[in-house]
Amino acid sequence: MRNYTRAGTSTPTEALRSALKSQYHATLAMLRGAIRQCPDDLWASRGEHASPFWLIAYHALFYTHLYLQPNNRTFSPWEHHQRGIQHMDRPPRSTWRPYTKAEVLAYWKVCDSMVDDAVDALDLNARHSGFSWYRVPKLEHQIINIRHIQYHEAQLGDRLRSATGAGIGWADARRSPKTRPAGRRQRRKPT
């Protein structure tokens, strides 16, 4: 059997943790790139969309934060969280106020900085995710969480490309994405 552990790791579990951390940081870097590039007029506008840009970004971060926890009982929301605002499928309350770009970027920093310790603390062999509404093993749930971030980052990236002509570049593990002008393909690295 081949050894598929990443460089610097000694067990398959350590390799999985390393890969999860790397992919969390990379996908969060791409989300940060979308947030930073969002023009002010697009930030709070719904346009023809169901949810404004800021809400999609916040939603992705809220669930990143939540699902990095062992379970929902150990979760403590961000200090500026407005109860219920993370749900994109519910009508907005009159008491909710949109988060500013600076606030969402501050929350992004909280989420990104917790990744390594949170992943290290998870029981990746647990048969249950720790969330009653997700009936999957913990490891699979972490992959779902990364896919969720990517899904919403892609939504935001598409809005940016439509509005500004610039897209979000690919982020390798722990690297910041580069902005690419519309119509230009990213160069492939030689193999």
Helices and strands as residue ranges (DSSP letters): H 12-37, H 40-43, H 53-67, G 72-74, H 101-121, H 138-164, E 166-168, E 179-181
